[in-house]
Each structure stands twice: as structure tokens, then as C-alpha cells.
Amino acid sequence: MQAAQEIKHSGRVVSVEENRVTVAVTVDEACASCASRKACSLGTASDERRIVVTTPNAARYSVGERVEVATRKSVGMVAVALCYALPLIILVATLAACVALGAEQIVAAVASLAAVAVYYAGLWALRNRISGKISFTISKID
């Protein structure tokens, strides 16, 4: 991956399993200079986040080790679209359709929230399929 097309975070390994490494990233430190921080859920808080990296080389890493996790910006934008943009579109479209059909405001609001809840339930049901497309790479910091 080219550096200009990557989103990178440095952190420390907190657990190592068979094919998974969990990395704790301190958001303030990692996101201060990132151009994509406004579009990334990691950049919205000032605490520690955990990133799970699936890798066949998990045994190479040890707890406490400093590492860097990275993903392509395009992958980050897909995640933003799935988690924020599409639910907003569903909410507004359902609300507009209900109002256009003459539903009362409370009914339209409840229907809109229910539509978003169904969307998120579907997203959760497809999480394994989606996680195969949204992935991170990991490397040691020398």
C-alpha cells in the first residue's frame, strides 16, 4: 500500500490468539495529524480503541509490543458509508415516504427508526462477510 492511500495507527498489542492480534490504539495520539479523522469513528473520541487484525502471522507478535495497523482509505470510506451514510439515507427516505403517504408524525418517526434498526440488524447478521472486505494489516514498529 502507498502511504498516501493508507490510514495508519500506532498502538500496542493487548492480546494474541491463533490468527488474531488485538491492538489498543490511543486515539488522540494516532489521529492528531490524520487527514481522514473526521470520517473515521476512531477520530471522534479521546480514549483508547481496540482494533482486531486477522493475520496468519499472529504468533510473531507478543503482548505489549508496539505495532502499526493500517488500512486503505477506500476501505475506511466503505466503513463510513455502511455505518453512517446509508443509515441516514434510510432514515430520511423512510420519514419522507411516510409523511408523503399521510402518516402521522409519530408513526413516521417510529417507522424511520425501525427501518434503521432493521438495517443495523442486517449489517450485524452480515458482519462476517463484511469483515472479510474491511481488514487491517499489521507491522512491527522498529
Buried (B, 14 or more C-beta within 10 A) or exposed (E): EEEEEBBBBBBBBBBBEEEEBBBBBBBEEBBEEBEBBEBBBBBEEEEBBEBBBBBEEBEEBEEEBEBBBBBBBEBBBBBBEBEEEBBEEBBEEBBEBBBEEEBEEEEBBEBBEEBBEEBBEEBEEEEEEBEEEBEBBBEEEE
